[in-house]
Amino acid sequence: MEKILSLMTVAPAMATDDYVGFTFFVGCMAMMAASAFFFLSMNSFDSKWKTSILVSGLITFIAAVHYWYMRDYWATNATSPTFFRYVDWVLTVPLMCVEFYLILAKAGATKKLMWQLIGLSTVMLVAGYIGETGDSPVLYGTISGIAYFVMVGMLWLGSPKALAEKAGGSVLEAYNALCWFILVGWSIYPIGYMIGTDGWYDFVDAIPLDMDVVYNIGDAINKIGFGLVIYNLAVSK
Ligand SMILES: *C/C=C(C)/C=C/C=C(C)/C=C/C1=C(C)CCCC1(C)C
């Protein structure tokens, strides 16, 4: 117990005017609360949806752990916790691809589809990391953006869409909702990237938000929102 307490007190105090630090703090709480919600509700569902709800909880739980570290990192260094940020994304974004596969599995989705989505999202994130930490943010941001658009195209117009239509009903509704998250919710991230890196797009610096705040808003909307869509699907059955 003492050990736990001493671990907790090493967390540096947050300045009251540190609004970026505040969004890390709130993000951490929100991810913890969402995880508790998904994990505790899991057993009330038909076994058919249990895995999907479990994955929703894992996504917010992994994020909660990373937000704990990122909050601390920001409070100590007042610079972006880029490494933790991308480790979080590299773990949670593939799990979101798994969610697509899980809801479409009954309609005949193959593992190949899941691996294609995971592959594209990995290219998107690795390029983003190289762009944020290296000297060519525009080049790597473009590569990342292309992978992102291929994913959007695949989900909106490709074979997974046809499977969702075949399934119909609440599966199609959930699928469409998740597609909107990918198109609109995920487009928040490139805005954060353009604020945080230099390039032809520096006009976005007019947005009075820090890159990390934009990323934190994106994570809250996408990770918790995504999970709630799945929850809603499980409830409707
Ligand atoms: C839970 C975390 C999520 C859903 C993270 C998603 C991240 C992206 C969609 C990031 C996309 C990027 C681009 C499309 C271009 C610029 C670089 C990135 C990595 C910020």
The ligand as an SDF file (V2000), in Angstrom:
LIG
                    3D

 20 20  0  0  0  0  0  0  0  0999 V2000
   -7.0760    5.7300  -30.7900 C   0  0  0  0  0  0  0  0  0  0  0  0
   -6.2520    6.3290  -31.7430 C   0  0  0  0  0  0  0  0  0  0  0  0
   -6.5920    6.5940  -33.0390 C   0  0  0  0  0  0  0  0  0  0  0  0
   -7.9390    6.2460  -33.5900 C   0  0  0  0  0  0  0  0  0  0  0  0
   -5.5930    7.2210  -33.8570 C   0  0  0  0  0  0  0  0  0  0  0  0
   -5.7250    7.5260  -35.1370 C   0  0  0  0  0  0  0  0  0  0  0  0
   -4.6960    8.2110  -35.8160 C   0  0  0  0  0  0  0  0  0  0  0  0
   -4.7520    8.6670  -37.1030 C   0  0  0  0  0  0  0  0  0  0  0  0
   -5.9370    8.4390  -37.9720 C   0  0  0  0  0  0  0  0  0  0  0  0
   -3.6060    9.3940  -37.5890 C   0  0  0  0  0  0  0  0  0  0  0  0
   -3.4520    9.8520  -38.8370 C   0  0  0  0  0  0  0  0  0  0  0  0
   -2.3550   10.6400  -39.4050 C   0  0  0  0  0  0  0  0  0  0  0  0
   -2.5210   11.0580  -40.7130 C   0  0  0  0  0  0  0  0  0  0  0  0
   -3.6880   10.6370  -41.5600 C   0  0  0  0  0  0  0  0  0  0  0  0
   -1.5440   11.9650  -41.4020 C   0  0  0  0  0  0  0  0  0  0  0  0
   -0.5880   12.6310  -40.4480 C   0  0  0  0  0  0  0  0  0  0  0  0
   -0.0260   11.6900  -39.4550 C   0  0  0  0  0  0  0  0  0  0  0  0
   -1.1030   11.0250  -38.5940 C   0  0  0  0  0  0  0  0  0  0  0  0
   -0.4290    9.7640  -38.0370 C   0  0  0  0  0  0  0  0  0  0  0  0
   -1.4570   11.9730  -37.4470 C   0  0  0  0  0  0  0  0  0  0  0  0
  1  2  1  0
  2  3  2  0
  3  4  1  0
  3  5  1  0
  5  6  2  0
  6  7  1  0
  7  8  2  0
  8  9  1  0
  8 10  1  0
 10 11  2  0
 11 12  1  0
 12 13  2  0
 12 18  1  0
 13 14  1  0
 13 15  1  0
 15 16  1  0
 16 17  1  0
 17 18  1  0
 18 19  1  0
 18 20  1  0
M  END
$$$$
